[in-house]
Amino acid sequence: MNIFFLSLSFVSLLFMTSLSEGQEKKWKGEGTTPNLENIVIGRCYEYTRIVNPSVGEKNCSELWEAFKNAFINKDPCSILPTDYELFINLSLHTIPPNKSLFWENNQLLVNSFSGRTRRYTALGDTLIGFFADLLNWCGQAGSPGLDYDSCPTTEECENNAVESFWRMASITYAQHSSGVIHVLLNGSAEGGAYPVKGFFADYEIPNLQKDKISKIVIWVVDDIDGPDRDSCGTHTVKILENRLKTLGYEVTCTDNYKPVMFLLCLDHPDHSNCAFSSSVFSVDGSQLSDGPLTDTGTIWSVAISLLTTYISSEKAPYALGVFISVHKLHFA
């Protein structure tokens, strides 16, 4: 009897060990974002009803089906950008001229600076990008379900569901951008502000429509705490400038573009890099001494100064955005 129970226990142990091994993650990446369907359908309605109603009516359930069918029932390492063509075509809408904002290594800053289409329209501000921003997903071969346990990383396989989606989205975004093109780069990024192998270099620049573009404006902005690794005319930014000029584009470049720096300083008002020049004047016209933005009066004076200086220029949206941000900051 004891031998029987010992044998039974041994078999049970082997079964549990086998089951545990079978439940180990197949891939190194995070699994599909929980409640993915509800999230993306909700985002679709939010975008078309609140963020950018000008895109017109979209069938959000149809968009979800087109999105999902691009990768379910397929090997998660065999998803191609073209698999998302139906979703892209159903989601497509006009990007206003002079509003496109490309970027590398500063996504959250770009999200703040663009103002969700109020100032600019970055890829994440289009319906295509808004739909999937910061989410993760993948399917399984021979299964209609989503893999919530793990998904392949780009290091494991390039043709995964997420990577291929953003490649197709980047190509489409570049093809539909026009007028003055803006590029916001991180001058503090390791390896340089312009990755010579990246989405902007590999998928967006090659798909810009030269006949629709008047100029490309580059802004290289360091993190508030630095370091200053890259700047206009040097290192990787010079490589980018030369590449664009060789392609026949008119290119300008500015280091630490002030409207973006001001936005960064809202979160770091006491930092030494947020000490504004004495050329900024207070409301009554008197000159402000150099120093960090540490008191409410100074902050308001700088905000009003920016607003009055640029209100009649093309920079009016930036100045107004800063003014509104300061208002929210101090009356929250």
C-alpha positions in Angstrom: 0.0 0.0 0.0 2.8 2.4 0.9 4.6 1.6 -2.3 1.4 2.3 -4.2 1.0 5.8 -2.6 4.7 6.6 -3.1 4.4 5.7 -6.8 1.2 7.8 -7.1 2.9 10.8 -5.4 5.9 10.4 -7.7 3.7 10.4 -10.8 1.8 13.4 -9.6 5.0 15.3 -9.0 6.2 14.5 -12.5 2.9 15.8 -13.9 3.0 19.0 -11.9 6.6 19.7 -13.0 5.7 19.1 -16.6 2.7 21.4 -16.3 4.8 24.1 -14.7 7.4 23.9 -17.5 4.6 24.1 -20.1 3.4 27.3 -18.5 6.7 29.1 -18.7 6.7 32.2 -20.9 7.4 31.4 -24.5 8.7 34.9 -25.3 10.8 37.5 -23.5 8.4 40.4 -24.1 5.3 41.4 -22.2 2.0 39.7 -23.2 -1.0 41.4 -24.8 -2.2 44.4 -22.8 -5.3 43.3 -20.7 -8.6 44.5 -22.0 -7.0 45.4 -25.4 -10.3 45.4 -27.3 -12.1 47.7 -24.9 -9.1 50.0 -24.7 -8.7 50.5 -28.5 -12.4 50.8 -29.3 -12.7 53.3 -26.5 -9.7 55.2 -27.9 -11.3 55.2 -31.3 -14.4 56.9 -30.0 -12.4 59.3 -27.9 -10.4 60.4 -30.9 -13.3 60.8 -33.3 -15.6 62.4 -30.7 -13.2 64.5 -28.6 -9.6 64.7 -29.7 -10.1 65.3 -33.5 -13.7 65.2 -34.6 -12.7 66.7 -38.0 -11.7 63.2 -39.1 -15.3 62.3 -39.5 -17.2 59.2 -38.6 -15.3 55.9 -38.2 -16.7 52.5 -37.5 -14.6 51.7 -34.3 -15.7 48.0 -34.2 -14.8 47.6 -37.8 -11.4 49.1 -37.0 -10.8 46.6 -34.2 -11.7 43.7 -36.4 -9.3 44.9 -39.1 -6.6 45.5 -36.6 -7.0 42.1 -34.9 -7.2 40.1 -38.1 -3.8 41.4 -39.1 -2.1 39.1 -36.5 -4.4 36.5 -34.9 -4.2 32.9 -36.1 -0.6 33.6 -37.3 2.9 32.9 -36.2 3.7 36.0 -34.0 7.1 36.2 -35.8 5.6 36.3 -39.3 3.5 39.4 -39.2 4.3 41.8 -42.0 3.6 45.6 -42.2 1.3 45.0 -45.2 -0.9 42.8 -43.0 -2.2 46.0 -41.4 -3.2 47.6 -44.8 -6.9 47.3 -44.3 -6.7 48.8 -40.8 -4.6 51.7 -42.1 -6.9 52.4 -45.0 -10.0 52.4 -42.7 -8.2 54.7 -40.2 -6.6 57.1 -42.6 -7.4 60.9 -42.4 -5.8 64.1 -43.5 -2.8 65.5 -41.6 -2.9 69.3 -41.8 0.1 70.9 -43.7 2.9 72.3 -41.6 1.8 70.3 -38.5 3.7 67.0 -38.8 6.1 66.4 -36.0 8.7 63.5 -36.2 10.8 62.5 -33.3 13.3 60.1 -31.8 14.0 59.2 -28.1 11.5 61.7 -26.6 8.0 60.3 -27.0 6.5 61.7 -23.8 7.9 65.2 -24.5 6.5 65.1 -28.0 3.1 64.1 -26.6 3.1 67.1 -24.4 4.5 69.5 -27.0 2.1 68.5 -29.7 -0.9 69.1 -27.5 -2.9 66.3 -29.1 -3.2 68.1 -32.4 -3.6 71.6 -30.9 0.0 72.6 -31.8 1.2 69.7 -34.0 0.1 66.3 -35.2 2.7 63.7 -34.3 2.1 60.1 -35.3 0.6 59.4 -31.9 -1.8 62.2 -32.5 -3.3 60.5 -35.7 -6.1 58.0 -35.3 -3.7 55.3 -36.3 -1.1 56.1 -33.6 -3.6 57.1 -30.9 -5.4 53.7 -31.4 -2.3 51.7 -30.4 0.0 54.1 -28.5 2.0 52.4 -25.6 0.0 49.1 -26.0 1.3 45.6 -26.6 -0.3 42.7 -28.5 0.3 39.4 -30.3 -1.6 36.3 -31.3 -0.7 32.6 -31.6 -0.4 30.3 -34.6 -3.6 28.3 -35.1 -5.5 30.1 -32.4 -8.1 32.9 -32.6 -7.1 34.2 -29.2 -4.6 36.8 -28.0 -1.5 35.8 -26.1 -1.7 37.5 -22.7 1.3 35.7 -21.3 4.1 36.9 -23.5 4.9 38.3 -26.9 8.2 38.3 -28.9 10.5 41.3 -28.7 12.2 42.8 -31.7 15.4 41.1 -30.7 13.7 37.7 -30.9 12.1 38.5 -34.3 11.7 41.7 -36.3 8.5 40.7 -37.9 6.4 40.7 -34.7 2.9 42.2 -34.5 3.9 45.5 -32.8 7.1 46.2 -34.7 5.3 45.7 -38.1 2.4 47.8 -37.0 4.6 50.8 -36.2 6.6 50.3 -39.4 3.4 50.6 -41.5 2.1 53.5 -39.4 5.4 55.4 -39.8 5.4 54.8 -43.6 1.9 56.0 -43.9 2.4 59.0 -41.6 5.5 60.2 -43.7 3.6 59.7 -47.0 0.8 62.0 -45.8 3.0 64.8 -44.3 3.3 68.0 -46.1 4.5 71.7 -45.9 7.0 72.5 -43.2 8.2 69.2 -41.5 9.3 69.4 -37.9 11.7 67.0 -36.2 12.3 67.0 -32.4 15.4 65.1 -31.3 16.9 64.4 -27.9 20.4 65.9 -27.6 21.1 63.9 -24.5 20.3 60.4 -25.9 23.0 57.8 -25.7 24.4 57.1 -29.1 23.3 60.4 -30.5 20.1 62.4 -31.2 19.6 60.8 -34.6 19.7 57.0 -34.6 21.1 56.1 -38.1 19.0 52.9 -37.7 15.6 53.7 -36.4 12.0 54.4 -37.5 12.7 58.0 -38.6 15.8 57.0 -40.6 14.5 53.7 -42.1 10.8 54.2 -42.6 9.9 57.9 -42.4 12.6 59.8 -44.3 12.5 57.4 -47.3 8.7 57.9 -47.6 8.5 61.7 -47.4 7.0 63.1 -50.5 9.5 65.7 -51.6 7.2 67.5 -53.9 4.8 68.2 -51.0 7.5 69.5 -48.6 8.7 73.1 -48.4 11.3 72.8 -45.6 12.4 70.5 -42.8 13.0 72.1 -39.3 15.1 70.2 -36.8 15.0 71.0 -33.1 17.6 69.3 -30.9 16.7 69.6 -27.2 18.7 68.3 -24.3 17.2 66.9 -21.1 17.0 69.4 -18.3 19.7 67.5 -16.5 21.7 66.9 -19.7 24.2 65.8 -20.8 24.7 67.7 -24.0 25.8 64.8 -26.3 24.6 66.1 -29.6 23.8 69.4 -31.3 23.1 71.0 -34.6 26.0 70.6 -37.0 27.8 67.9 -35.0 27.8 64.2 -34.6 24.6 62.4 -35.6 22.7 65.6 -36.2 25.2 66.6 -38.9 24.7 63.2 -40.5 20.9 63.8 -40.6 21.4 67.4 -41.9 23.7 66.1 -44.7 21.3 63.3 -45.6 18.3 65.6 -45.9 20.3 68.2 -47.9 21.6 65.5 -50.2 17.9 64.5 -50.9 17.3 68.1 -51.9 15.5 69.4 -48.8 15.9 72.9 -47.3 17.0 72.3 -43.7 17.3 74.4 -40.6 18.4 73.3 -37.2 18.0 74.9 -33.7 19.5 73.8 -30.4 17.3 73.8 -27.3 14.3 75.4 -29.0 12.9 77.8 -26.4 9.2 76.8 -26.5 10.2 73.2 -25.8 12.6 74.2 -23.1 9.9 76.3 -21.4 7.6 73.2 -21.4 10.4 71.2 -19.7 10.9 74.0 -17.2 7.3 73.7 -16.0 8.3 70.5 -14.4 11.7 71.8 -13.2 11.2 75.4 -12.3 14.2 75.6 -9.9 16.7 74.0 -12.2 19.7 76.2 -13.2 18.9 75.6 -16.9 15.6 77.2 -16.4 17.1 80.6 -15.6 15.6 82.9 -18.3 17.5 85.8 -19.9 17.1 89.3 -18.5 15.7 90.3 -21.9 12.4 89.0 -20.5 10.3 91.8 -19.1 7.6 91.8 -16.4 4.0 92.9 -17.0 4.7 96.5 -16.1 7.6 96.7 -18.6 10.5 96.5 -16.1 13.3 94.1 -16.8 13.5 90.9 -14.8 16.9 90.0 -13.3 18.4 86.7 -14.4 17.4 83.7 -12.2 15.3 80.6 -12.0 11.6 80.6 -12.2 11.0 80.1 -8.5 8.0 82.4 -7.7 4.6 82.8 -9.2 5.0 86.4 -10.3 8.1 85.6 -12.3 6.5 82.6 -13.9 3.5 84.6 -14.9 5.6 87.5 -16.2 7.6 85.1 -18.5 4.4 83.4 -19.7 2.7 86.8 -20.5 5.9 88.0 -22.1 6.0 85.0 -24.4 2.3 85.4 -25.2 2.6 89.1 -26.1 5.9 88.7 -28.0 4.6 85.9 -30.3 0.8 86.6 -30.4 1.0 88.0 -34.0 3.5 85.5 -35.3 3.6 81.8 -36.3 4.7 81.0 -32.8 1.4 82.2 -31.3 0.2 78.6 -30.7 3.3 77.7 -28.7 3.1 80.9 -26.5 -0.6 80.4 -25.9 0.0 76.8 -25.0 2.6 77.8 -22.4 0.2 80.5 -21.0 -2.6 77.9 -20.6 -0.2 75.4 -19.0 1.0 78.0 -16.5 -2.7 78.9 -15.8 -3.5 75.3 -15.1 -0.4 74.8 -13.0 -1.2 77.6 -10.6 -4.9 77.3 -10.5 -5.2 73.5 -10.3 
